[in-house]
Amino acid sequence: MKVLGDKSKLNIIKLLNKSEMYGTEIAEKLNLTTATVSHHMSQLSVVGLVTLDRSDTKVYYKLNKKRLKEVVLYLKNEFNLSGC
């Protein structure tokens, strides 16, 4: 849950919900450094919210929508948010 408490990580998740992207592309869209994006991606990857695919010199990131749904379901059940 700590990972989702960071606004930059949530913005990354929003971007990746639309399409997969590579690190520099994410950095440019969110006005972050590539090092910052790499740091966030590492954390999002550890909790299973993003996956990566290496292609030549680029690393493409993709949102793991199944895992995100699991997290949302957990939050709904844990906090009795059935109407959301």
C-alpha positions as CSV (number, residue, x, y, z in Angstrom):
1,M,0.0,0.0,0.0
2,K,3.0,2.3,0.6
3,V,3.8,2.2,-3.1
4,L,0.3,3.5,-4.0
5,G,0.7,6.4,-1.6
6,D,3.2,8.2,-3.9
7,K,1.7,10.6,-6.4
8,S,4.4,10.0,-9.0
9,K,3.8,6.2,-8.9
10,L,0.0,6.8,-9.3
11,N,0.7,9.0,-12.3
12,I,2.9,6.3,-13.8
13,I,0.1,3.7,-13.2
14,K,-2.4,6.1,-15.0
15,L,0.0,6.4,-18.0
16,L,0.6,2.7,-18.2
17,N,-3.1,2.0,-18.0
18,K,-3.4,3.6,-21.4
19,S,-0.5,1.9,-23.1
20,E,2.9,0.4,-22.4
21,M,5.8,2.9,-22.5
22,Y,9.5,3.0,-22.1
23,G,11.3,4.8,-19.3
24,T,12.4,8.0,-21.1
25,E,8.9,8.4,-22.5
26,I,7.4,8.2,-19.0
27,A,10.0,10.6,-17.6
28,E,9.2,13.2,-20.3
29,K,5.5,13.0,-19.9
30,L,5.7,13.4,-16.1
31,N,8.6,15.8,-16.0
32,L,10.7,13.3,-14.0
33,T,14.3,12.2,-14.4
34,T,15.0,8.8,-15.9
35,A,16.7,7.9,-12.6
36,T,13.5,8.7,-10.7
37,V,11.4,6.7,-13.1
38,S,13.7,3.8,-12.8
39,H,13.5,4.0,-9.0
40,H,9.7,4.0,-9.1
41,M,9.5,1.2,-11.6
42,S,11.7,-0.9,-9.5
43,Q,9.3,-0.5,-6.6
44,L,6.2,-1.0,-8.8
45,S,7.8,-4.1,-10.2
46,V,8.6,-5.6,-6.9
47,V,5.0,-5.5,-5.8
48,G,3.9,-6.9,-9.2
49,L,2.1,-3.8,-10.6
50,V,4.3,-3.4,-13.6
51,T,6.2,-5.8,-15.8
52,L,9.0,-5.0,-18.2
53,D,10.1,-6.1,-21.6
54,R,13.6,-5.3,-23.0
55,S,13.7,-4.5,-26.6
56,D,17.1,-3.4,-28.0
57,T,18.2,-0.5,-25.9
58,K,14.8,0.3,-24.5
59,V,12.9,-1.2,-21.5
60,Y,9.2,-1.1,-22.0
61,Y,6.9,-1.1,-19.0
62,K,3.4,-2.5,-18.9
63,L,0.8,-2.3,-16.2
64,N,-0.2,-5.6,-14.7
65,K,-3.9,-5.0,-14.7
66,K,-4.7,-8.3,-13.1
67,R,-2.5,-7.4,-10.1
68,L,-4.0,-3.9,-9.9
69,K,-7.5,-5.4,-9.8
70,E,-6.4,-7.7,-7.0
71,V,-5.2,-4.6,-5.0
72,V,-8.5,-2.8,-5.7
73,L,-10.5,-5.8,-4.6
74,Y,-8.5,-6.1,-1.4
75,L,-9.1,-2.4,-0.6
76,K,-12.8,-2.7,-1.3
77,N,-13.1,-5.7,1.0
78,E,-10.8,-4.5,3.7
79,F,-12.5,-1.1,4.0
80,N,-16.1,-2.3,3.2
81,L,-16.3,-0.2,0.1
82,S,-18.7,-2.4,-1.8
83,G,-20.6,0.6,-3.3
84,C,-17.5,1.9,-5.0
